[in-house]
Amino acid sequence: MKNYPLYILFISLFFITTTNVTAQDKQTNTVDNSISITPVSNILLLGDSISASYGMKPTQGWVHLLNNKLSEQNQPYTIINASVSGETTSGGLSRLAGILSNTKVDHLLIELGGNDGLRGYSPKLIKNNLLQMVKIAQDKNIKVSMIKIKITPNYGPRYNKMFEQVFEDVAKESNITLLPFFMEAVATDKSLMQADGIHPNAEAQPIIADYVELQLNNLMTTEP
């Protein structure tokens, strides 16, 4: 009986220690579970010289400027720029599968067709290339959107109409989002264009970045 108080003391200390450890575990779990980890969606931009900072430093281009803004705003998406100067829809099609096999992509944004139009390529060829790119991405459960492209009017109203209709048809047939021509606000202002009259200059890049940001914000918030 003399050891009884010691036994009680041992049991009490064990209970108190176990209770404290359990409480700490619960607190730790509560803290861990309260951490909100926001997944970042990777938007693969498959574009041409307009998105590849043609005639200027990469850090001056609209994609770089927009990614900086997205980072500062803690937006849950970022742009992976796979744009190449001179790229056509055929070139984009040939590169896409390889890019997707090596890069985590949640959304594909296509900005191609301008060089096809400037070279007078068949609208049927352009449409077929775009449809194939969309299918490659959709087969991997990657969401797809596309920027409508316009070219200079000197190719004639008939070709221009057929060219622009390609983007409408591809979007409709593939059930993807067609974003407006992103150079609408700068293409008609000579002070915002380079000497060739085709490529926007450095002063135009923030304007394009702001415009695309608005379009992407609308797009990313409405997607399921």
Buried (B, 14 or more C-beta within 10 A) or exposed (E): EEEEEEEEEEEEEEEEEEEEEEEEEEEEEEEEEEEEEEEBBBBBBBBBBBBBBBBBEEEBBBBBBBBEEBEEEEBEBBBBBBBBBEBBBBBBBEBBBEBBEEEEBBBBBBBBBBBBBBEEBEBEBBBBBBBBBBEBBBEEEBBBBBBBBBBEEEBEEEBBEBBBEBBEBBBEEBEBBBBEBBBEBBBEEEEBBBEEEBBBBBEBBBBBBBBBBEBBBEBBEEEE
